[in-house]
Amino acid sequence: MNGGDPAGRLVRPFTLTGGRTRPSRADFTLITSVTAVDPQPERAARPQPEHARILRLCAKPVVVAELAAQLDLPVSVVCILLCDLLEAGRITARAPRPISRTSDMDLLQKVRDGLGRL
């Protein structure tokens, strides 16, 4: 976002969020998958440039951490912007599937038993 400018970032992150420091929802973790419902920002009321960039980047599913890296913004700022888009119905968010510890233990037991038979 700073484009190699030695002066650094031209727009401070708190201006992108309207001074908000926390997301309005707790839907987003680093590995939450985000997808644009309609990646064409022109079809909605004119979003701010960062919202439009997010929608373009989310044309295909992308996780929050990767999105923050591509935008060169702190994850906290990206989560606030994602909340705006989620509440406007412009994106979907899918939490990672929980991993069951019992299935992990079952798999490890089977691997151990298989190795023991070698």
N, C-alpha and C positions, 0 to 999 in steps of 0.2 A: 504494500500500500504506500510505502514511502518512496518507491520508485528509484531507490539508490540515492535519494537526496540526502546529502550530509547533514542537513538541518533536521532531519528526522521526519516523523509523522506530521502531516499538515493538519489533520483533524484529530482531536483528542478523543479517546474512546468514550468518555462520559458524555460528549456531545452527540455521539451516535445513538446513545440510549436515552436521550432526553434527561440526563442526570440520574437515571435509575441505576442502582448498584446491585440489585438482586432481581432474578427472574420472577415473574408473577406466578409461575407454576414450577413444579419439581419434575417435569416430564423428561428432562434431558440429563444424560450422563455422557461421559466421553465416548462410550460405545453405542449410544442410541443411534439408530439408523433413521435418516431424514430423507424424505422424498417430496418433491414439489407436486402438488395436485395439478397445477397448470404452470409450467415453467415460463410462459410468456407473460412477463409483468405488464405489458402494455394493455392487456385485457382488463386489468383491475384499475381502481383509482391509482393515480401515479404514486408508486411507492418510492421511498427514499432510495438513493443509489445502492446502499448496502443491502437492503431487502431485495432489490432487483438482482444483485450479484448472487445472493444466496439462492434465489429461485433458479437462476441459470445453472449454478453449480449442483443443485439438487435435482436436475432433470433425471438423473439416475440416482439410486440410493447411495448415500454417503454418510459416514459416521461423523458425529459432532467434532471429534478431535481432528479429523482430516479436513473438515470444513474450516475450522479455525486456522489451521495451518495454511490452507489455500487463500484465505482472506487476510492472513497476517494480522489477526486480531486476537486478543485474549479470549479464552474459552468462555469466561464469565460474560463478556460483551456479546459473543455469538449466541449464548443461551438466551439472553434477554431479547435479542433480535428474533431468534427462533420462536420464542413465546408469542411475540407480536404476530408472526406469520401463522402460527398454529391457531391462535385465537381468531384470526381473520379467515381461517379455513383454506389457507394457501399451501400448507404443507401437511404431511402426515408424519408422525413419529412412531417408531416401533422400538420398544425396549428389547434388549437382548434376552434371549430365552434363558431362564434359570437352569443351572446345571444341578442335577440331582446327585447328591453325594453317594447315595446307595448304588446308583448305576455305575459311578466311578469305581466304587469299591468292588462291585461285581466284575467289572472289566479287568481291574487289576488282579483280582483273584484268578480269573480265567487265564490271563497272561502268565501269572506265576505258575499255575498248574501246567500250562503248555510248555513253559521253559523247563519245568521239572521233568517232563517226559522226554526231553531231548537228550 
